[in-house]
């Protein structure tokens, strides 16, 4: 086991702790806005108490879905969540077998703790630091009118 693998041996050690979320009253227009960011692959709909209500991926929403339709109508939790204590290797294997790059990380009560995000390259996991750096870069390069 490499040093990095030893440090990041549980899902909790590799998850992003600041994922973008939507509220329970979100609609399809909100989903489409969220998915305009090509780094967002899974929408996490969260109740005010922090409990994960559902997850939604782009293919879950038909192109013809009306913008005012409730986002929750298109989501599921089945196969899309993982506890923080699971071994990272187990979660990664499951993601590979399911053809998935994202799993919502929830505690025993269903509260959202984070998001396990496999990088597009498949060589590691997204991190809070990389997400912040990307946001900072977008801010620095944003045109000023």
N, CA, C and O of each residue as an XYZ file, in Angstrom:
580
protein
N       0.856     -1.180      0.000
C       0.000      0.000      0.000
C       0.894      1.232      0.000
O       1.829      1.325      0.795
N       0.608      2.178     -0.892
C       1.401      3.394     -0.951
C       1.070      4.283      0.236
O       0.061      4.083      0.913
N       1.933      5.272      0.485
C       1.673      6.205      1.581
C       0.346      6.918      1.387
O      -0.422      7.085      2.334
N       0.077      7.341      0.143
C      -1.172      8.046     -0.126
C      -2.371      7.135      0.121
O      -3.365      7.575      0.699
N      -2.297      5.892     -0.300
C      -3.400      4.957     -0.092
C      -3.619      4.703      1.393
O      -4.760      4.561      1.831
N      -2.549      4.645      2.169
C      -2.683      4.424      3.608
C      -3.383      5.594      4.268
O      -4.170      5.411      5.197
N      -3.096      6.807      3.787
C      -3.707      8.004      4.366
C      -5.180      8.096      3.982
O      -6.012      8.524      4.782
N      -5.494      7.697      2.767
C      -6.854      7.838      2.250
C      -7.499      6.467      2.116
O      -7.875      6.059      1.018
N      -7.625      5.760      3.224
C      -8.117      4.395      3.152
C      -9.621      4.271      3.352
O     -10.198      3.223      3.064
N     -10.263      5.330      3.842
C     -11.720      5.302      4.037
C     -12.365      6.338      3.122
O     -11.712      7.285      2.682
N     -13.631      6.151      2.845
C     -14.378      7.101      2.026
C     -14.284      8.500      2.638
O     -14.106      9.479      1.913
N     -14.401      8.602      3.955
C     -14.358      9.914      4.618
C     -13.055     10.652      4.354
O     -13.022     11.882      4.376
N     -11.997      9.919      4.107
C     -10.691     10.538      3.878
C     -10.554     11.120      2.476
O      -9.683     11.956      2.237
N     -11.402     10.691      1.550
C     -11.283     11.114      0.153
C     -12.461     11.952     -0.327
O     -12.426     12.464     -1.446
N     -13.494     12.105      0.481
C     -14.701     12.796      0.014
C     -14.520     14.311      0.000
O     -13.738     14.875      0.765
N     -15.262     14.942     -0.886
C     -15.388     16.396     -0.917
C     -16.402     16.755      0.163
O     -17.469     16.145      0.238
N     -16.082     17.727      0.990
C     -16.987     18.081      2.090
C     -17.838     19.311      1.788
O     -18.659     19.717      2.609
N     -17.641     19.902      0.609
C     -18.397     21.109      0.260
C     -19.126     20.958     -1.074
O     -19.008     21.828     -1.936
N     -19.879     19.866     -1.261
C     -20.552     19.703     -2.559
C     -21.677     20.714     -2.729
O     -22.259     21.192     -1.755
N     -21.966     21.026     -3.979
C     -23.095     21.899     -4.287
C     -24.371     21.114     -4.016
O     -24.454     19.925     -4.324
N     -25.359     21.778     -3.441
C     -26.624     21.119     -3.124
C     -27.804     21.967     -3.598
O     -27.672     23.159     -3.873
N     -28.940     21.322     -3.681
C     -30.212     21.991     -3.974
C     -31.164     21.707     -2.833
O     -31.015     20.715     -2.119
N     -32.149     22.585     -2.661
C     -33.161     22.397     -1.634
C     -34.316     21.549     -2.131
O     -34.417     21.268     -3.326
N     -35.186     21.141     -1.224
C     -36.284     20.232     -1.570
C     -37.319     20.822     -2.529
O     -38.070     20.072     -3.152
N     -37.372     22.125     -2.658
C     -38.346     22.754     -3.568
C     -37.742     23.071     -4.937
O     -38.359     23.768     -5.743
N     -36.557     22.569     -5.192
C     -35.892     22.821     -6.477
C     -36.671     22.186     -7.616
O     -37.344     21.168     -7.454
N     -36.555     22.827     -8.778
C     -37.242     22.295     -9.950
C     -36.230     21.954    -11.046
O     -35.022     22.101    -10.859
N     -36.735     21.504    -12.175
C     -35.877     21.082    -13.281
C     -35.042     22.252    -13.795
O     -33.893     22.051    -14.187
N     -35.582     23.454    -13.803
C     -34.784     24.616    -14.208
C     -33.575     24.779    -13.286
O     -32.485     25.106    -13.754
N     -33.754     24.557    -11.986
C     -32.633     24.625    -11.043
C     -31.591     23.557    -11.367
O     -30.390     23.816    -11.301
N     -32.051     22.366    -11.715
C     -31.136     21.287    -12.100
C     -30.333     21.672    -13.337
O     -29.117     21.491    -13.385
N     -31.024     22.199    -14.322
C     -30.343     22.568    -15.564
C     -29.297     23.649    -15.306
O     -28.211     23.618    -15.885
N     -29.621     24.598    -14.444
C     -28.645     25.632    -14.083
C     -27.439     25.009    -13.396
O     -26.300     25.345    -13.720
N     -27.676     24.107    -12.452
C     -26.583     23.437    -11.747
C     -25.713     22.642    -12.718
O     -24.486     22.666    -12.621
N     -26.348     21.945    -13.646
C     -25.621     21.111    -14.597
C     -24.939     21.919    -15.701
O     -24.205     21.349    -16.509
N     -25.167     23.238    -15.752
C     -24.420     24.083    -16.695
C     -22.935     24.053    -16.387
O     -22.112     24.274    -17.275
N     -22.582     23.781    -15.132
C     -21.182     23.625    -14.736
C     -20.779     22.209    -15.127
O     -21.304     21.242    -14.576
N     -19.850     22.077    -16.074
C     -19.491     20.742    -16.554
C     -18.739     19.905    -15.523
O     -18.461     18.731    -15.767
N     -18.408     20.492    -14.377
C     -17.798     19.726    -13.292
C     -18.839     19.087    -12.378
O     -18.507     18.236    -11.553
N     -20.100     19.497    -12.525
C     -21.172     18.947    -11.692
C     -21.811     17.786    -12.435
O     -22.346     17.949    -13.531
N     -21.747     16.612    -11.821
C     -22.290     15.404    -12.452
C     -23.462     14.819    -11.676
O     -24.218     14.005    -12.207
N     -23.613     15.229    -10.433
C     -24.686     14.698     -9.602
C     -25.267     15.842     -8.766
O     -24.540     16.555     -8.073
N     -26.580     15.999     -8.846
C     -27.261     16.968     -8.003
C     -27.653     16.280     -6.703
O     -28.159     15.158     -6.707
N     -27.416     16.956     -5.609
C     -27.752     16.443     -4.283
C     -28.862     17.310     -3.721
O     -28.664     18.499     -3.470
N     -30.031     16.714     -3.524
C     -31.171     17.455     -2.986
C     -31.240     17.163     -1.495
O     -31.367     16.014     -1.072
N     -31.154     18.227     -0.712
C     -31.004     18.089      0.729
C     -32.125     18.819      1.465
O     -32.488     19.939      1.108
N     -32.665     18.176      2.489
C     -33.688     18.768      3.350
C     -33.042     19.816      4.256
O     -31.825     19.801      4.441
N     -33.840     20.725      4.822
C     -33.285     21.741      5.726
C     -32.512     21.153      6.913
O     -31.618     21.808      7.450
N     -32.844     19.940      7.322
C     -32.144     19.320      8.452
C     -30.844     18.626      8.029
O     -30.175     18.008      8.857
N     -30.483     18.725      6.733
C     -29.245     18.137      6.239
C     -29.369     16.727      5.702
O     -28.397     16.158      5.205
N     -30.557     16.164      5.797
C     -30.785     14.805      5.304
C     -30.844     14.818      3.776
O     -31.500     15.670      3.178
N     -30.150     13.861      3.154
C     -30.171     13.746      1.701
C     -31.507     13.173      1.260
O     -31.887     12.079      1.677
N     -32.210     13.899      0.428
C     -33.518     13.459     -0.065
C     -33.354     12.567     -1.293
O     -33.959     11.498     -1.382
N     -32.527     13.020     -2.238
C     -32.321     12.255     -3.459
C     -31.065     12.736     -4.173
O     -30.513     13.789     -3.853
N     -30.630     11.950     -5.139
C     -29.535     12.330     -6.031
C     -30.059     12.277     -7.452
O     -30.907     11.448     -7.783
N     -29.550     13.167     -8.286
C     -30.014     13.231     -9.675
C     -28.788     13.417    -10.569
O     -27.951     14.283    -10.317
N     -28.693     12.605    -11.600
C     -27.643     12.751    -12.598
C     -28.273     13.259    -13.888
O     -29.476     13.105    -14.097
N     -27.474     13.856    -14.742
C     -28.001     14.445    -15.988
C     -28.927     13.485    -16.747
O     -30.022     13.889    -17.140
N     -28.522     12.228    -16.965
C     -29.385     11.329    -17.752
C     -30.725     11.007    -17.088
O     -31.630     10.486    -17.740
N     -30.856     11.316    -15.796
C     -32.120     11.038    -15.102
C     -33.243     11.964    -15.543
O     -34.419     11.642    -15.373
N     -32.886     13.112    -16.110
C     -33.883     14.133    -16.447
C     -34.104     14.154    -17.956
O     -33.206     14.518    -18.715
N     -35.296     13.764    -18.387
C     -35.573     13.783    -19.827
C     -35.482     15.206    -20.382
O     -35.843     16.168    -19.704
N     -35.004     15.330    -21.600
C     -34.876     16.649    -22.233
C     -36.219     17.374    -22.285
O     -36.270     18.602    -22.215
N     -37.303     16.612    -22.406
C     -38.628     17.216    -22.521
C     -39.252     17.558    -21.163
O     -40.371     18.069    -21.123
N     -38.562     17.293    -20.062
C     -39.128     17.581    -18.740
C     -39.379     19.077    -18.608
O     -38.501     19.882    -18.918
N     -40.576     19.459    -18.149
C     -40.860     20.886    -17.980
C     -39.978     21.490    -16.887
O     -39.703     20.856    -15.868
N     -39.548     22.712    -17.117
C     -38.677     23.399    -16.173
C     -39.252     23.550    -14.794
O     -38.512     23.628    -13.812
N     -40.577     23.594    -14.705
C     -41.219     23.791    -13.404
C     -41.465     22.482    -12.649
O     -41.954     22.507    -11.520
N     -41.135     21.346    -13.257
C     -41.348     20.052    -12.597
C     -40.416     19.923    -11.392
O     -39.290     20.419    -11.409
N     -40.895     19.262    -10.362
C     -40.099     19.061     -9.149
C     -38.873     18.213     -9.466
O     -38.983     17.148    -10.074
N     -37.723     18.688     -9.055
C     -36.476     17.955     -9.295
C     -36.513     16.577     -8.644
O     -35.995     15.609     -9.199
N     -37.117     16.494     -7.482
C     -37.129     15.237     -6.737
C     -37.826     14.105     -7.495
O     -37.597     12.932     -7.199
N     -38.668     14.445     -8.463
C     -39.378     13.421     -9.231
C     -38.425     12.581    -10.091
O     -38.803     11.511    -10.568
N     -37.198     13.060    -10.288
C     -36.271     12.389    -11.201
C     -35.105     11.711    -10.490
O     -34.228     11.141    -11.139
N     -35.091     11.771     -9.173
C     -33.937     11.268     -8.441
C     -34.114      9.915     -7.804
O     -35.203      9.341     -7.796
N     -33.016      9.421     -7.270
C     -33.002      8.169     -6.522
C     -31.809      8.178     -5.573
O     -30.826      8.885     -5.794
N     -31.911      7.395     -4.533
C     -30.783      7.167     -3.637
C     -30.178      5.786     -3.875
O     -29.028      5.531     -3.516
N     -30.952      4.914     -4.473
C     -30.512      3.532     -4.658
C     -29.220      3.444     -5.457
O     -29.147      3.916     -6.592
N     -28.214      2.842     -4.862
C     -26.931      2.656     -5.518
C     -26.064      3.898     -5.595
O     -25.000      3.876     -6.213
N     -26.511      4.986     -4.971
C     -25.792      6.256     -5.107
C     -25.279      6.827     -3.793
O     -24.851      7.980     -3.738
N     -25.320      6.025     -2.737
C     -24.824      6.511     -1.451
C     -23.823      5.529     -0.859
O     -23.788      4.351     -1.218
N     -23.022      6.039      0.043
C     -22.012      5.231      0.707
C     -21.774      5.823      2.098
O     -21.822      7.043      2.255
N     -21.521      4.989      3.107
C     -21.184      5.522      4.431
C     -19.720      5.972      4.468
O     -18.892      5.445      3.726
N     -19.402      6.935      5.320
C     -18.030      7.459      5.380
C     -17.006      6.440      5.863
O     -15.815      6.577      5.582
N     -17.451      5.436      6.576
C     -16.533      4.443      7.144
C     -16.168      3.323      6.181
O     -15.277      2.525      6.475
N     -16.839      3.249      5.039
C     -16.515      2.193      4.074
C     -15.075      2.329      3.594
O     -14.576      3.441      3.428
N     -14.407      1.200      3.372
C     -13.067      1.265      2.788
C     -13.128      1.921      1.408
O     -14.023      1.632      0.614
N     -12.186      2.791      1.135
C     -12.155      3.498     -0.144
C     -12.046      2.505     -1.307
O     -12.667      2.693     -2.353
N     -11.265      1.469     -1.117
C     -11.109      0.466     -2.172
C     -12.458     -0.172     -2.518
O     -12.759     -0.381     -3.693
N     -13.262     -0.477     -1.514
C     -14.573     -1.094     -1.739
C     -15.483     -0.148     -2.522
O     -16.157     -0.562     -3.466
N     -15.497      1.121     -2.124
C     -16.332      2.108     -2.821
C     -15.856      2.293     -4.258
O     -16.670      2.380     -5.177
N     -14.542      2.353     -4.454
C     -13.986      2.535     -5.797
C     -14.319      1.348     -6.692
O     -14.641      1.524     -7.867
N     -14.243      0.159     -6.146
C     -14.581     -1.039     -6.909
C     -16.053     -1.009     -7.302
O     -16.405     -1.312     -8.442
N     -16.896     -0.648     -6.367
C     -18.335     -0.557     -6.647
C     -18.616      0.488     -7.726
O     -19.422      0.258     -8.628
N     -17.946      1.639     -7.629
C     -18.137      2.692     -8.621
C     -17.734      2.191    -10.006
O     -18.436      2.438    -10.986
N     -16.616      1.497    -10.085
C     -16.140      0.978    -11.372
C     -17.124     -0.032    -11.955
O     -17.442      0.017    -13.143
N     -17.600     -0.941    -11.121
C     -18.549     -1.957    -11.590
C     -19.862     -1.340    -12.052
O     -20.486     -1.826    -12.995
N     -20.282     -0.256    -11.377
C     -21.540      0.407    -11.713
C     -21.380      1.473    -12.796
O     -22.369      2.051    -13.244
N     -20.144      1.738    -13.217
C     -19.911      2.784    -14.213
C     -20.248      4.163    -13.681
O     -20.792      4.998    -14.404
N     -19.931      4.399    -12.436
C     -20.318      5.635    -11.746
C     -19.062      6.342    -11.249
O     -18.089      5.694    -10.864
N     -19.088      7.669    -11.259
C     -17.954      8.437    -10.740
C     -18.303      9.230     -9.492
O     -17.437      9.907     -8.937
N     -19.542      9.165     -9.037
C     -19.967      9.935     -7.868
C     -20.797      9.062     -6.936
O     -21.633      8.273     -7.378
N     -20.548      9.218     -5.634
C     -21.394      8.618     -4.608
C     -21.588      9.651     -3.513
O     -20.624     10.268     -3.058
N     -22.830      9.843     -3.088
C     -23.114     10.736     -1.964
C     -22.720     10.013     -0.679
O     -23.023      8.833     -0.501
N     -22.052     10.727      0.202
C     -21.612     10.146      1.471
C     -22.594     10.598      2.552
O     -22.767     11.792      2.798
N     -23.235      9.610      3.194
C     -24.245      9.921      4.211
C     -23.956      9.155      5.499
O     -23.326      8.097      5.489
N     -24.435      9.719      6.604
C     -24.280      9.017      7.886
C     -25.470      8.083      8.102
O     -26.331      7.948      7.233
N     -25.506      7.446      9.264
C     -26.557      6.459      9.560
C     -27.962      7.051      9.555
O     -28.935      6.326      9.350
N     -28.079      8.359      9.779
C     -29.398      8.989      9.778
C     -29.762      9.584      8.424
O     -30.814     10.208      8.280
N     -28.895      9.392      7.428
C     -29.183      9.900      6.091
C     -28.712     11.325      5.851
O     -29.016     11.911      4.812
N     -27.973     11.890      6.802
C     -27.480     13.260      6.666
C     -26.309     13.276      5.685
O     -25.402     12.448      5.769
N     -26.344     14.229      4.755
C     -25.280     14.359      3.766
C     -24.002     14.852      4.433
O     -23.997     15.877      5.114
N     -22.919     14.105      4.227
C     -21.611     14.486      4.768
C     -20.668     14.978      3.683
O     -19.781     15.790      3.948
N     -20.856     14.491      2.462
C     -19.962     14.871      1.376
C     -20.260     14.096      0.116
O     -21.317     13.481     -0.031
N     -19.296     14.140     -0.795
C     -19.446     13.491     -2.085
C     -18.116     12.859     -2.462
O     -17.080     13.524     -2.462
N     -18.150     11.588     -2.779
C     -16.964     10.902     -3.269
C     -16.952     11.071     -4.781
O     -17.857     10.600     -5.470
N     -15.925     11.744     -5.296
C     -15.863     12.113     -6.713
C     -14.606     11.565     -7.348
O     -13.506     12.030     -7.046
N     -14.745     10.601     -8.206
C     -13.611     10.085     -8.947
C     -13.289     11.061    -10.075
O     -14.180     11.464    -10.823
N     -12.018     11.440    -10.197
C     -11.609     12.354    -11.261
C     -11.874     11.733    -12.623
O     -11.894     10.511    -12.770
N     -12.074     12.583    -13.604
C     -12.337     12.136    -14.972
C     -11.236     11.197    -15.455
O     -11.502     10.241    -16.184
N      -9.999     11.476    -15.047
C      -8.851     10.652    -15.451
C      -8.871      9.278    -14.786
O      -8.203      8.354    -15.250
N      -9.634      9.141    -13.704
C      -9.689      7.885    -12.971
C      -8.476      7.653    -12.087
O      -8.305      6.562    -11.543
N      -7.636      8.666    -11.938
C      -6.386      8.508    -11.191
C      -6.443      9.009     -9.762
O      -5.424      8.994     -9.072
N      -7.573      9.442     -9.305
C      -7.685      9.938     -7.938
C      -9.062     10.540     -7.715
O      -9.986     10.344     -8.504
N      -9.174     11.272     -6.627
C     -10.457     11.831     -6.218
C     -10.388     13.351     -6.156
O      -9.346     13.933     -5.854
N     -11.521     13.977     -6.450
C     -11.620     15.423     -6.325
C     -11.438     15.788     -4.862
O     -11.727     14.991     -3.969
N     -10.953     17.006     -4.624
C     -10.724     17.459     -3.257
C     -11.320     18.842     -3.064
O     -11.555     19.577     -4.023
N     -11.560     19.183     -1.802
C     -12.044     20.526     -1.482
C     -11.067     21.571     -2.005
O     -11.482     22.598     -2.542
N      -9.769     21.311     -1.850
C      -8.744     22.262     -2.272
C      -8.793     22.505     -3.773
O      -8.699     23.650     -4.216
N      -8.938     21.452     -4.555
C      -8.994     21.603     -6.011
C     -10.253     22.344     -6.438
O     -10.215     23.143     -7.374
N     -11.358     22.089     -5.766
C     -12.604     22.786     -6.086
C     -12.465     24.268     -5.776
O     -12.882     25.108     -6.573
N     -11.883     24.600     -4.627
C     -11.668     26.011     -4.278
C     -10.723     26.678     -5.269
O     -10.955     27.817     -5.673
N      -9.670     25.987     -5.663
C      -8.716     26.549     -6.620
C      -9.397     26.823     -7.963
O      -9.149     27.855     -8.588
N     -10.252     25.902     -8.405
C     -10.972     26.095     -9.663
C     -11.900     27.305     -9.564
O     -11.984     28.094    -10.505
N     -12.590     27.458     -8.446
C     -13.479     28.604     -8.250
C     -12.681     29.903     -8.213
O     -13.105     30.907     -8.786
N     -11.533     29.893     -7.545
C     -10.676     31.081     -7.491
C     -10.197     31.458     -8.886
O     -10.172     32.636     -9.243
N      -9.817     30.456     -9.675
C      -9.339     30.709    -11.040
C     -10.456     31.301    -11.898
O     -10.224     32.237    -12.663
N     -11.670     30.756    -11.772
C     -12.810     31.310    -12.524
C     -13.034     32.765    -12.140
O     -13.304     33.605    -12.999
N     -12.923     33.062    -10.854
C     -13.122     34.428    -10.364
C     -12.043     35.355    -10.924
O     -12.344     36.477    -11.332
N     -10.796     34.898    -10.947
C      -9.688     35.722    -11.455
C      -9.796     35.994    -12.949
O      -9.390     37.057    -13.420
N     -10.340     35.040    -13.693
C     -10.401     35.183    -15.148
C     -11.758     35.663    -15.642
O     -11.992     35.755    -16.847
N     -12.647     35.966    -14.710
C     -13.972     36.459    -15.098
C     -13.845     37.844    -15.713
O     -13.175     38.714    -15.158
N     -14.490     38.051    -16.869
C     -14.411     39.379    -17.494
C     -15.054     40.442    -16.612
O     -16.076     40.206    -15.967
N     -14.439     41.600    -16.599
C     -14.986     42.737    -15.841
C     -15.549     43.725    -16.852
O     -14.848     44.164    -17.763
N     -16.806     44.065    -16.684
C     -17.470     44.973    -17.642
C     -17.648     46.322    -17.043
O     -18.185     47.220    -17.692
